[in-house]
Amino acid sequence: MEPEEPQGIKSEPEFDLSRSRMANERLHTLIPGGAHTYAKGDDQWPEHLAPVISHGRGAHVWDIDGNRYVEYGSGLRSVSLGHAHPRVIEAVRRELGRGSNFVRPSIVEVHAAERFLATVPTAEMVKFAKNGSDVTTAAVRLARAVTGRPRVAICGDHPFFSVDDWFIGTTPMSAGIPASSTELTVAFPYGDLAATEELLARYQDEVACLILEPATHTEPPPGYLEGLRALADRHGCVLIFDEMITGLRWSAAGAQGLYGVVPDLSTFGKALGNGFAVSALAGRRALMECGGLRDSRDRVFLLSATHGAETHSLAAAMAVQATYVEEGITARLHALGERLARGVRDAASAMGVGEHIVVRGRPSNLVFATLDQDLRPSQRYRTLFLRRLLAGGVLAPSFVVSSALSDADINHTVDVVAQACAVYRKALDASDPTPWLAGRPVKPVFRRLA
């Protein structure tokens, strides 16, 4: 039986999280970091206010203390249709009774590949895996193999590409990674073609690939992606689009479908399974076939995972793609995000903090910045803001929307933001948010010491 749903959203400033606190202690005792993803760690939340989730439905989640929240950024942007989406769940249930993994490929793999390539027609072949790091690292390995070059050029303005050494070695959490791995990774700035060309000239014939998110919290400058495509062609390197975030949220075919610039390789995940574990490496046949059985070149160990083609995850992906295309989900996400952004900006301006709580990004992928009295990013003011959102029943590490949100959810969120902004104004007037924090501030994920 499903847990009984509490009625209403608790809105008192300090609601009960005693069970969540005890569960967090158990999590830290058993699991390094207390979570399986650093971005879900309780250090990302105000002290003693990190809910442990019981269940979710649509745009709402309930913690184990019985508090209900309107949720944003669901599953680190993976649950874009809302929790337990009926069409996805039904597709998964159909496969569960038929077996999930076999000693040979299942016919579901054919259907999933056909569905993906019909949705992303700029790709010619696809291979599925379980997470984003699998496929970005496979893309890098493939680029190195086909070019015979050692260096990887990453967009230095983008926060994350992989858990593997070639990327994590460039972050403050580089312990355990040999310098020799990191030295082969170089960075270029987003939007700056001249700087990228200078980098490619400096490492002439050494750069295997350029890897970047095709869009960020701002739109690509006019002609930028086209220029990057031309640079990659001119210098003989592979252009890789990391579409973990932009995939489906920008268009059903990702950013490449929206902007009309075709990469050599692209990687998808997150929204692709609506919370089920599935990712994809897609691209040109001439490159992808290097990891296959019908190519005369040296073989590339592209992707090989026991659970890479679990039937229920592929069924989820097919259902997600069909839902996006048939129900116009990307347009709905855009409309919901526009309404939310407008409401938050109006509320912040009305409370005199419009320059300090800043909503950024494409409407389907909104984030917010919390700035101090000198308009500098502040973890302490972020802590204050998160505390007030939680107190109003809004769980929002970002304002990334799901299509399950209702008008009432958006209205409630804007009301809670307005209340948070009133407190934010008081802290700015005092030039010190400390009295409103009730504990240590939240912390960035990438830092050298815990």
Helices and strands as residue ranges (DSSP letters): H 18-30, G 32-34, G 38-40, G 42-44, E 53-57, E 60-63, E 68-71, H 74-77, H 86-96, H 107-119, E 125-129, H 132-147, E 151-155, H 165-168, H 179-182, E 185-188, H 193-202, E 207-212, H 224-235, E 238-242, H 254-259, E 265-268, G 270-273, E 279-283, H 285-288, G 289-291, H 311-327, H 329-350, E 357-360, G 363-365, E 367-370, H 379-391, E 394-395, H 407-430, G 434-436
